[in-house]
Amino acid sequence: MCSGGVLNLYSNVEGNFIKKSSLLFGRNLQETFCMIDVGNHLMLMIGGYDSKIHVYTTKRNMVDELTFRFSMLGHLDSIKDLSISPALGKDTHYLASGS
């Protein structure tokens, strides 16, 4: 998912993909991600070799860069998969991660 330690995020504008943001992970390879719509923001969750889930947000129209929010610990091995549930109730989602 992350070539050369860089994750690029693109937006489709009138049929053309425009690079909106980049995250640099260096040697910390990231293997999986999921994204969810949260009101007028998008939340991006990324997992990989460091056994953490990193959470970033950006405005829905992606005019801003991705903003790091926090990292979650919980795996003893690299994270291979992330999945988020559809909304269950007003603002409730569940995140599943696998290593």
C-alpha contacts under 8 A as a table, 3 or more apart, distances in Angstrom:
res1	aa1	res2	aa2	distance
1	M	7	L	7.50
1	M	30	Q	6.62
1	M	31	E	5.30
1	M	32	T	6.42
2	C	5	G	5.67
2	C	6	V	5.54
2	C	7	L	5.11
2	C	29	L	6.55
2	C	30	Q	5.77
2	C	31	E	6.72
3	S	6	V	5.74
3	S	7	L	7.03
4	G	26	G	7.02
4	G	27	R	7.82
5	G	24	L	5.84
5	G	25	F	4.71
5	G	26	G	4.24
5	G	27	R	5.82
5	G	28	N	6.69
5	G	29	L	6.01
5	G	30	Q	7.74
6	V	22	S	6.67
6	V	23	L	5.65
6	V	24	L	4.63
6	V	25	F	5.88
6	V	26	G	6.94
7	L	22	S	5.52
7	L	23	L	5.06
7	L	24	L	6.51
7	L	25	F	7.68
8	N	19	K	6.79
8	N	20	K	7.64
8	N	21	S	5.88
8	N	22	S	4.40
8	N	23	L	6.49
9	L	19	K	5.90
9	L	20	K	5.71
9	L	21	S	5.19
9	L	22	S	6.14
10	Y	17	F	5.87
10	Y	18	I	5.27
10	Y	19	K	4.27
10	Y	20	K	5.28
10	Y	21	S	7.11
11	S	17	F	5.42
11	S	18	I	5.34
11	S	19	K	6.49
11	S	20	K	6.51
11	S	62	M	7.59
12	N	15	G	5.84
12	N	16	N	5.42
12	N	17	F	4.48
12	N	18	I	6.37
13	V	16	N	5.20
13	V	17	F	6.16
13	V	18	I	6.81
19	K	22	S	7.95
20	K	62	M	6.72
20	K	63	V	7.42
20	K	65	E	7.07
21	S	65	E	5.51
21	S	66	L	6.46
22	S	66	L	7.87
23	L	66	L	7.95
25	F	28	N	5.28
25	F	29	L	6.68
25	F	30	Q	7.59
26	G	29	L	7.24
28	N	48	G	7.56
28	N	49	Y	6.33
28	N	50	D	6.50
29	L	48	G	5.90
29	L	49	Y	5.68
29	L	50	D	7.76
30	Q	46	I	6.76
30	Q	47	G	5.55
30	Q	48	G	3.92
30	Q	49	Y	6.22
31	E	46	I	7.68
31	E	47	G	6.11
31	E	48	G	4.75
31	E	49	Y	7.44
31	E	79	I	7.17
31	E	80	K	6.11
31	E	81	D	7.71
32	T	46	I	5.85
32	T	47	G	5.41
32	T	48	G	6.47
32	T	79	I	7.41
32	T	80	K	6.12
32	T	81	D	5.59
32	T	82	L	6.41
33	F	44	L	7.02
33	F	45	M	5.45
33	F	46	I	4.31
33	F	47	G	6.21
33	F	81	D	7.39
33	F	82	L	6.04
34	C	44	L	5.96
34	C	45	M	5.43
34	C	46	I	6.77
34	C	82	L	6.16
34	C	83	S	6.23
34	C	84	I	6.99
35	M	42	L	6.80
35	M	43	M	5.54
35	M	44	L	4.50
35	M	45	M	6.27
35	M	84	I	7.99
36	I	42	L	5.74
36	I	43	M	5.27
36	I	44	L	6.71
36	I	84	I	7.62
37	D	40	N	7.44
37	D	41	H	6.16
37	D	42	L	4.72
37	D	43	M	6.41
37	D	60	R	7.70
38	V	41	H	5.15
38	V	42	L	5.72
38	V	43	M	6.73
39	G	42	L	7.81
40	N	59	K	6.12
40	N	60	R	5.19
41	H	57	T	6.58
41	H	58	T	5.63
41	H	59	K	4.35
41	H	60	R	4.51
42	L	57	T	5.56
42	L	58	T	5.45
42	L	59	K	6.10
42	L	60	R	5.43
43	M	55	V	6.96
43	M	56	Y	5.76
43	M	57	T	4.49
43	M	58	T	6.78
44	L	55	V	5.79
44	L	56	Y	5.11
44	L	57	T	6.04
45	M	53	I	6.30
45	M	54	H	5.55
45	M	55	V	4.60
45	M	56	Y	6.42
45	M	82	L	7.97
46	I	53	I	5.48
46	I	54	H	5.17
46	I	55	V	6.62
46	I	82	L	7.86
47	G	50	D	7.72
47	G	51	S	6.86
47	G	52	K	5.87
47	G	53	I	4.64
47	G	54	H	6.42
47	G	78	S	7.68
47	G	79	I	5.34
47	G	80	K	7.18
47	G	81	D	7.51
47	G	82	L	7.35
48	G	51	S	5.93
48	G	52	K	6.87
48	G	53	I	7.58
48	G	78	S	5.24
48	G	79	I	4.72
48	G	80	K	6.49
49	Y	52	K	7.84
49	Y	77	D	7.20
49	Y	78	S	4.17
49	Y	79	I	6.38
50	D	77	D	7.80
50	D	78	S	6.04
50	D	79	I	7.89
51	S	73	L	6.79
51	S	74	G	7.21
51	S	75	H	5.28
51	S	76	L	6.35
51	S	77	D	5.62
51	S	78	S	4.59
51	S	79	I	5.56
52	K	71	S	6.20
52	K	72	M	5.43
52	K	73	L	4.92
52	K	74	G	6.95
52	K	75	H	7.00
52	K	78	S	7.90
52	K	79	I	7.30
53	I	71	S	5.43
53	I	72	M	5.03
53	I	73	L	6.76
53	I	79	I	7.92
54	H	68	F	7.66
54	H	69	R	7.81
54	H	70	F	6.10
54	H	71	S	4.33
54	H	72	M	6.49
55	V	68	F	6.18
55	V	69	R	5.54
55	V	70	F	5.48
55	V	71	S	6.03
56	Y	66	L	5.93
56	Y	67	T	5.22
56	Y	68	F	4.45
56	Y	69	R	5.36
56	Y	70	F	7.46
57	T	66	L	5.49
57	T	67	T	5.26
57	T	68	F	6.76
57	T	69	R	7.09
58	T	62	M	5.93
58	T	63	V	7.90
58	T	64	D	6.01
58	T	65	E	6.31
58	T	66	L	4.93
58	T	67	T	6.27
59	K	62	M	5.06
59	K	63	V	6.62
59	K	64	D	6.23
60	R	63	V	8.00
62	M	65	E	7.13
75	H	78	S	7.09
75	H	79	I	7.19
75	H	99	S	6.91
76	L	99	S	7.99
77	D	99	S	5.86
78	S	99	S	5.55
79	I	82	L	7.78
79	I	97	S	6.90
79	I	98	G	5.75
79	I	99	S	4.34
80	K	97	S	7.66
80	K	98	G	5.75
80	K	99	S	5.03
81	D	97	S	5.60
81	D	98	G	5.13
81	D	99	S	6.88
82	L	95	L	7.05
82	L	96	A	5.74
82	L	97	S	4.55
82	L	98	G	6.62
83	S	95	L	5.78
83	S	96	A	5.24
83	S	97	S	6.54
84	I	93	H	6.68
84	I	94	Y	5.61
84	I	95	L	4.44
84	I	96	A	6.25
85	S	88	L	7.74
85	S	93	H	5.43
85	S	94	Y	5.21
85	S	95	L	6.50
86	P	93	H	6.22
86	P	94	Y	7.96
87	A	90	K	6.91
87	A	91	D	6.39
87	A	92	T	5.57
87	A	93	H	5.16
88	L	91	D	7.07
88	L	92	T	5.13
88	L	93	H	5.96
89	G	92	T	5.64
